Amino acid sequence: MSDNQINVAIVGLGFGAEFIPIYQRHPDAHLAAICQRTPAKLSAIGDAFGIEKRFTRYEDVLADPDIDLVHINTPIPDHGPQAIAALEAGKHVACTVPMATSIDDCRKIVELSARTGKKYMMMETVVYSREFLFVKELNDKGELGKIQFLQASHQQDMDGWPNYWPGLPPMHYATHCVGPCLALPRGQAESVSCFGSGTIREDLIGKYGSPFAIETAHVKLKDSDLTARVVRSLFDTARQYRESFDVYGSKKAFEWPLIEGESAVIHTAKKPEPEIPERVEIPDFAHLLPEAIRDFTTKGVYDVSDNQHLSFTQGAGHGGSHPHLAHEILRALVEGRDPYPNAVQSANWTCVGILAHESAMKGGQVLALPEWSWV
C-alpha cells in the first residue's frame, strides 16, 4: 500500500470483471493485477481494460509483494481454500459469497484473520443493495418501530450453470437471504432449524446427496427475541429469479415486490385499512460513494463481449451494490477498521446455511451456531 492507495488483484474474471473499472476509478485503489486461468480470456480482458500485470496462477498472485488486497471471484468450492491461502500469505481478502463450503474452513478464516491482523470481507451484495440501504435508513430513523420479524428468499433456476452447481444444496448458497435478516438488526445467528420440501430429479441428487427442491429455515437471533425465516431453491421449482427480504416492524413493514419491475410496498400501522399499504419507489444511494464511481450503481460495467455475467443480469444488477462493496473494503483498509461484514460476521452468515442443510437432512433438528462465529 502506497500513498494511501490499496493495490488490488482481482482473481476470477467472470463475475469478477464487473469490479475492474470500479477499482480503476476508486480514489483509494490501484488495480494492480488480474488473475484468470484461461490465457485467452486473461489477455482479452487485460487488453480491454489496459491492465499490465496478469497472472494465470493464483500462487503467483499471492507471491507478489506489491499486492495488498486479493478480491476472490472464483467458483464456490475454491473460496475457502483460496481465502485461507491469501491470509497465510499476508494479504487482505475480499471474497464473493459464500465464505466457504465447510464449517472448518470458516473457522480457519476467522482464526487466520485474527492472528495475522489481515482483514476479511465477504462481499454480500444484498446488504449493500439500494433496497437494503433504503430499509436500513427507515430503521435508523426509527420509522419501522420495533422490528418484530424478518424473512428473505433467494430462488433461482440454476439449470445450465457449470460444473459444481447441479444438485448444490440450496442452503449452501444462502447468504443472499441470511445476510439482510442479520444485518438489519445488526444481529447474529444463535441456532437454526430447517426443513426440506419436494424432490429434485434423480440425476441432480447424486453429486451432493441433497434431494430437496426447496429448503426453508428458521434462524434464532442471539440475545434477541427475533426469529428470521429464509427460503431457498435452485432446481425444479417454477419461480422468476428473486432475491428478496421483508421486514415487519411495529410501526411500518417493508415487503419486496413479487415480480421484478414492480414497486415495493410499505405498510403503515393504524391507518384506515385501505390506506395501510403504499407502493414506493426505491431511491438510489450513489450519494454515499465517491463521485468517480457513483454511476456504477445503475449500470453494468463488464461490456467486453456485450454480455454481462449471468449473475448480474439475473440479479438485476444486484441492486447497485458492487461499488458500495468495493468502497467498504477499501475504506476499511485505509481507515484501519474492520469491514462489514468482517470475518466473524461472514462466518456466522455462511454457517447458517451450512448448518441449515445439515438440519434439513436430520429432519429439522435445531443446530447451534459455533461460538467462534459470534462477535
C-alpha positions as CSV (number, residue, x, y, z in Angstrom):
1,M,0.0,0.0,0.0
2,S,1.4,3.4,-1.0
3,D,0.1,6.9,-0.9
4,N,-3.0,5.5,0.9
5,Q,-3.9,3.6,-2.2
6,I,-4.7,-0.2,-1.9
7,N,-3.1,-2.4,-4.5
8,V,-5.8,-4.8,-5.6
9,A,-5.7,-8.1,-7.5
10,I,-8.9,-9.5,-8.9
11,V,-9.0,-13.3,-9.1
12,G,-11.5,-14.8,-11.4
13,L,-12.8,-12.7,-14.4
14,G,-16.4,-14.0,-14.9
15,F,-18.4,-12.1,-12.4
16,G,-15.2,-10.6,-11.1
17,A,-14.7,-8.5,-14.2
18,E,-17.7,-6.4,-13.1
19,F,-15.4,-4.8,-10.5
20,I,-12.4,-3.9,-12.7
21,P,-13.4,-0.3,-13.7
22,I,-14.8,0.3,-10.2
23,Y,-11.3,-0.3,-8.7
24,Q,-9.7,1.6,-11.6
25,R,-11.7,4.7,-10.8
26,H,-11.9,4.5,-7.0
27,P,-9.6,7.1,-5.4
28,D,-8.4,4.6,-2.7
29,A,-7.5,1.8,-5.1
30,H,-4.9,0.9,-7.7
31,L,-5.9,-2.2,-9.7
32,A,-2.5,-3.8,-9.8
33,A,-3.3,-7.2,-11.3
34,I,-5.8,-9.6,-12.6
35,C,-5.8,-13.4,-12.5
36,Q,-7.6,-15.9,-14.8
37,R,-6.6,-19.5,-15.5
38,T,-7.6,-19.2,-19.2
39,P,-4.9,-17.3,-21.1
40,A,-7.1,-16.2,-23.9
41,K,-9.7,-14.7,-21.6
42,L,-7.0,-13.1,-19.4
43,S,-5.5,-11.4,-22.5
44,A,-8.8,-10.2,-23.8
45,I,-9.9,-8.6,-20.6
46,G,-6.4,-7.3,-19.7
47,D,-6.2,-5.6,-23.1
48,A,-9.7,-4.2,-22.9
49,F,-9.1,-2.6,-19.6
50,G,-5.4,-1.7,-20.0
51,I,-4.1,-3.9,-17.2
52,E,-0.4,-4.8,-17.5
53,K,0.1,-7.3,-14.7
54,R,-1.6,-10.6,-15.4
55,F,-1.5,-14.0,-13.8
56,T,-2.8,-17.4,-14.8
57,R,-1.7,-19.0,-11.4
58,Y,-3.2,-17.9,-8.1
59,E,0.0,-18.9,-6.3
60,D,1.8,-16.2,-8.3
61,V,-0.7,-13.5,-7.2
62,L,0.0,-14.4,-3.5
63,A,3.8,-14.4,-4.1
64,D,3.7,-10.8,-5.4
65,P,4.8,-8.5,-2.6
66,D,3.0,-5.5,-4.2
67,I,-0.5,-6.9,-3.8
68,D,-2.3,-5.7,-0.7
69,L,-5.9,-7.0,-1.3
70,V,-7.0,-10.1,-3.1
71,H,-10.6,-10.0,-4.4
72,I,-11.7,-13.6,-5.0
73,N,-14.4,-14.3,-7.6
74,T,-13.8,-17.9,-8.3
75,P,-16.1,-21.0,-8.2
76,I,-17.7,-21.6,-4.8
77,P,-15.7,-24.7,-3.8
78,D,-12.5,-22.6,-4.2
79,H,-13.5,-19.7,-1.8
80,G,-12.4,-21.3,1.5
81,P,-9.0,-22.7,0.4
82,Q,-8.1,-19.6,-1.6
83,A,-9.1,-17.2,1.2
84,I,-7.0,-19.3,3.7
85,A,-4.0,-19.2,1.4
86,A,-4.3,-15.5,0.9
87,L,-4.5,-14.7,4.6
88,E,-1.5,-17.1,5.2
89,A,0.4,-15.1,2.5
90,G,-0.3,-11.8,4.4
91,K,-3.0,-10.5,2.0
92,H,-6.2,-8.8,2.9
93,V,-9.2,-10.7,1.4
94,A,-12.5,-9.7,-0.2
95,C,-14.4,-12.8,-1.4
96,T,-17.7,-13.3,-3.2
97,V,-20.3,-15.4,-1.4
98,P,-20.3,-17.8,0.3
99,M,-17.3,-17.7,2.6
100,A,-16.7,-21.4,2.3
101,T,-18.5,-24.7,2.0
102,S,-17.5,-26.2,5.4
103,I,-17.7,-25.1,9.0
104,D,-14.0,-25.9,9.4
105,D,-12.8,-23.6,6.6
106,C,-15.0,-20.8,8.0
107,R,-13.3,-21.3,11.4
108,K,-9.8,-21.3,9.8
109,I,-10.5,-18.0,8.1
110,V,-11.7,-16.4,11.3
111,E,-8.7,-17.6,13.2
112,L,-6.3,-16.5,10.5
113,S,-7.8,-13.1,10.2
114,A,-7.4,-12.6,14.0
115,R,-3.9,-14.0,14.1
116,T,-2.5,-12.1,11.1
117,G,-4.4,-8.9,11.6
118,K,-5.4,-9.1,7.9
119,K,-9.0,-8.1,7.1
120,Y,-11.5,-10.4,5.5
121,M,-14.8,-9.3,4.0
122,M,-17.4,-11.5,2.4
123,M,-18.8,-9.4,-0.5
124,E,-22.5,-10.0,0.2
125,T,-24.4,-8.0,-2.4
126,V,-27.8,-7.8,-0.8
127,V,-26.7,-5.9,2.3
128,Y,-25.3,-3.1,0.0
129,S,-28.2,-3.1,-2.4
130,R,-30.4,0.1,-2.7
131,E,-33.3,-1.9,-1.3
132,F,-31.4,-2.8,1.9
133,L,-30.0,0.7,2.2
134,F,-33.5,2.1,1.9
135,V,-34.9,-0.1,4.7
136,K,-31.8,0.5,6.8
137,E,-32.4,4.2,6.6
138,L,-36.0,3.7,7.7
139,N,-34.9,1.7,10.6
140,D,-32.1,4.1,11.6
141,K,-34.7,6.9,11.6
142,G,-37.0,4.8,13.9
143,E,-39.7,4.7,11.2
144,L,-40.1,0.9,11.4
145,G,-40.6,0.9,15.2
146,K,-39.6,-2.3,16.9
147,I,-38.6,-4.9,14.4
148,Q,-40.8,-8.0,15.0
149,F,-39.9,-10.4,12.2
150,L,-37.7,-10.7,9.1
151,Q,-37.9,-13.0,6.2
152,A,-36.0,-13.4,2.9
153,S,-35.9,-15.6,-0.1
154,H,-33.4,-16.4,-2.9
155,Q,-35.0,-18.5,-5.7
156,Q,-33.1,-19.1,-8.9
157,D,-33.2,-21.7,-11.7
158,M,-29.6,-23.0,-11.9
159,D,-30.2,-25.4,-14.8
160,G,-27.4,-24.9,-17.4
161,W,-24.9,-23.4,-14.9
162,P,-21.5,-25.0,-15.0
163,N,-19.7,-27.9,-13.1
164,Y,-20.3,-27.6,-9.4
165,W,-23.8,-26.1,-9.5
166,P,-26.0,-29.1,-10.5
167,G,-27.6,-30.5,-7.3
168,L,-26.0,-28.0,-4.9
169,P,-27.9,-28.0,-1.6
170,P,-30.0,-24.8,-1.7
171,M,-28.8,-23.6,1.7
172,H,-25.2,-23.9,0.9
173,Y,-25.7,-20.7,-1.1
174,A,-27.9,-18.9,1.4
175,T,-26.1,-15.7,2.3
176,H,-28.2,-13.5,0.0
177,C,-31.2,-14.2,2.2
178,V,-29.4,-14.8,5.5
179,G,-27.4,-11.6,5.2
180,P,-30.2,-9.0,5.3
181,C,-32.0,-10.7,8.1
182,L,-29.0,-10.5,10.4
183,A,-27.6,-7.2,9.1
184,L,-30.6,-5.0,9.5
185,P,-30.9,-5.6,13.3
186,R,-27.0,-5.9,13.4
187,G,-27.6,-9.3,15.0
188,Q,-26.0,-12.7,14.8
189,A,-27.5,-16.2,14.4
190,E,-27.6,-18.4,17.5
191,S,-29.3,-21.5,16.1
192,V,-31.1,-22.8,13.0
193,S,-33.7,-25.3,12.1
194,C,-34.5,-26.2,8.5
195,F,-36.9,-28.5,6.6
196,G,-36.6,-29.7,3.1
197,S,-39.6,-29.9,0.8
198,G,-40.1,-31.6,-2.6
199,T,-37.6,-33.6,-4.6
200,I,-35.3,-32.6,-7.4
201,R,-34.7,-35.1,-10.3
202,E,-32.5,-38.1,-9.7
203,D,-29.7,-37.0,-12.0
204,L,-29.1,-33.9,-9.8
205,I,-29.3,-35.7,-6.4
206,G,-26.2,-37.9,-6.8
207,K,-23.4,-35.2,-6.7
208,Y,-24.2,-33.9,-3.2
209,G,-26.8,-36.3,-1.9
210,S,-29.2,-33.5,-1.5
211,P,-32.8,-34.4,-2.5
212,F,-34.7,-31.2,-1.7
213,A,-36.3,-28.8,-4.2
214,I,-36.8,-26.1,-1.5
215,E,-35.2,-25.7,1.9
216,T,-36.9,-23.4,4.5
217,A,-35.0,-22.4,7.7
218,H,-35.9,-20.5,10.8
219,V,-33.0,-18.7,12.4
220,K,-32.9,-17.7,16.0
221,L,-31.0,-14.5,16.7
222,K,-28.7,-14.4,19.6
223,D,-29.5,-12.1,22.6
224,S,-32.8,-11.2,20.9
225,D,-36.4,-12.0,20.7
226,L,-36.2,-12.1,16.9
227,T,-36.5,-15.1,14.6
228,A,-36.0,-14.9,10.8
229,R,-37.2,-17.2,8.0
230,V,-35.2,-17.9,4.9
231,V,-36.3,-19.8,1.7
232,R,-34.0,-21.2,-0.9
233,S,-34.5,-23.1,-4.2
234,L,-32.2,-23.8,-7.1
235,F,-33.8,-26.6,-9.3
236,D,-37.1,-27.9,-10.4
237,T,-39.1,-25.1,-8.9
238,A,-41.1,-22.6,-11.0
239,R,-40.2,-19.1,-10.0
240,Q,-38.7,-16.0,-11.6
241,Y,-35.3,-15.1,-10.2
242,R,-35.8,-13.5,-6.8
243,E,-33.6,-12.2,-4.1
244,S,-35.9,-10.6,-1.5
245,F,-36.4,-9.6,2.1
246,D,-39.4,-8.4,4.1
247,V,-39.2,-6.7,7.4
248,Y,-42.2,-6.3,9.8
249,G,-42.0,-3.6,12.5
250,S,-44.5,-2.2,15.0
251,K,-44.9,1.0,13.0
252,K,-44.1,0.1,9.4
253,A,-43.4,-3.0,7.4
254,F,-41.4,-3.3,4.1
255,E,-42.3,-6.0,1.5
256,W,-40.2,-6.8,-1.6
257,P,-42.1,-6.9,-4.9
258,L,-43.4,-10.3,-6.0
259,I,-42.4,-9.7,-9.7
260,E,-39.2,-8.0,-11.0
261,G,-40.0,-4.4,-12.1
262,E,-42.9,-3.9,-9.7
263,S,-42.7,-1.4,-6.8
264,A,-42.0,-2.4,-3.2
265,V,-44.7,-1.9,-0.6
266,I,-44.7,-0.1,2.7
267,H,-47.4,-1.0,5.2
268,T,-48.1,1.7,7.9
269,A,-49.9,0.7,11.2
270,K,-53.1,2.3,12.5
271,K,-54.1,3.8,9.2
272,P,-57.6,3.0,7.8
273,E,-57.4,-0.5,6.3
274,P,-57.4,0.6,2.6
275,E,-54.6,3.1,3.3
276,I,-52.2,0.8,5.1
277,P,-50.3,-0.4,2.0
278,E,-48.4,2.1,-0.2
279,R,-46.3,1.4,-3.3
280,V,-42.9,3.0,-3.0
281,E,-40.1,3.6,-5.5
282,I,-36.7,2.8,-4.0
283,P,-34.2,5.6,-4.4
284,D,-30.6,5.1,-5.4
285,F,-27.9,5.6,-2.8
286,A,-25.0,6.6,-5.1
287,H,-24.5,9.7,-3.0
288,L,-22.9,7.6,-0.3
289,L,-20.0,6.9,-2.7
290,P,-17.1,8.8,-4.2
291,E,-18.2,10.7,-7.2
292,A,-15.9,8.8,-9.5
293,I,-17.8,5.5,-9.0
294,R,-21.4,6.7,-8.5
295,D,-22.6,5.8,-11.9
296,F,-21.8,2.1,-11.4
297,T,-24.9,1.7,-9.1
298,T,-27.2,2.0,-12.1
299,K,-25.3,0.3,-14.9
300,G,-23.3,-2.8,-15.7
301,V,-19.6,-2.4,-16.1
302,Y,-18.4,-5.5,-17.9
303,D,-19.1,-4.9,-21.6
304,V,-16.1,-6.5,-23.3
305,S,-18.3,-9.0,-25.1
306,D,-21.5,-7.0,-24.9
307,N,-22.8,-9.7,-22.5
308,Q,-22.9,-9.2,-18.7
309,H,-22.3,-12.1,-16.5
310,L,-25.5,-14.2,-15.7
311,S,-25.2,-13.4,-12.0
312,F,-25.5,-9.7,-12.9
313,T,-28.4,-9.9,-15.4
314,Q,-30.4,-12.5,-13.4
315,G,-29.9,-10.5,-10.2
316,A,-31.0,-7.2,-11.8
317,G,-27.5,-5.7,-11.2
318,H,-27.5,-6.8,-7.6
319,G,-29.3,-3.6,-6.5
320,G,-26.4,-1.4,-7.4
321,S,-24.3,-3.0,-4.7
322,H,-21.0,-3.5,-6.5
323,P,-19.4,0.0,-6.0
324,H,-20.7,0.0,-2.4
325,L,-18.9,-3.3,-1.7
326,A,-15.6,-2.2,-3.2
327,H,-15.9,1.2,-1.3
328,E,-16.5,-0.6,2.0
329,I,-13.4,-2.8,1.9
330,L,-11.2,-0.1,0.6
331,R,-12.3,2.4,3.3
332,A,-11.9,-0.2,6.0
333,L,-8.3,-0.8,5.0
334,V,-7.5,2.9,4.6
335,E,-9.1,3.7,8.0
336,G,-7.7,0.7,9.8
337,R,-11.0,-0.7,10.8
338,D,-13.0,-3.9,10.2
339,P,-15.2,-4.0,7.1
340,Y,-18.8,-5.1,7.4
341,P,-19.3,-8.0,7.4
342,N,-15.9,-8.9,8.9
343,A,-14.5,-12.4,9.2
344,V,-16.6,-13.4,12.2
345,Q,-19.8,-12.0,10.8
346,S,-19.2,-13.5,7.4
347,A,-18.7,-16.9,9.1
348,N,-21.9,-16.6,11.1
349,W,-23.9,-15.8,7.9
350,T,-22.3,-18.7,6.0
351,C,-22.5,-21.2,8.7
352,V,-26.3,-20.6,9.0
353,G,-26.7,-22.1,5.5
354,I,-24.3,-25.0,6.0
355,L,-26.0,-26.0,9.3
356,A,-29.5,-25.4,7.8
357,H,-28.9,-28.0,5.2
358,E,-27.5,-30.4,7.8
359,S,-30.6,-29.7,9.9
360,A,-32.9,-30.5,6.9
361,M,-31.1,-33.8,6.4
362,K,-31.8,-34.5,10.0
363,G,-35.5,-33.8,9.8
364,G,-35.4,-30.2,11.1
365,Q,-33.1,-30.7,14.2
366,V,-32.2,-27.4,15.9
367,L,-28.5,-26.8,15.5
368,A,-26.4,-24.2,17.3
369,L,-24.0,-21.9,15.5
370,P,-20.4,-22.3,16.7
371,E,-19.4,-19.8,19.5
372,W,-16.4,-18.6,17.4
373,S,-18.9,-17.2,14.9
374,W,-20.3,-14.8,17.5
375,V,-18.9,-11.3,17.8
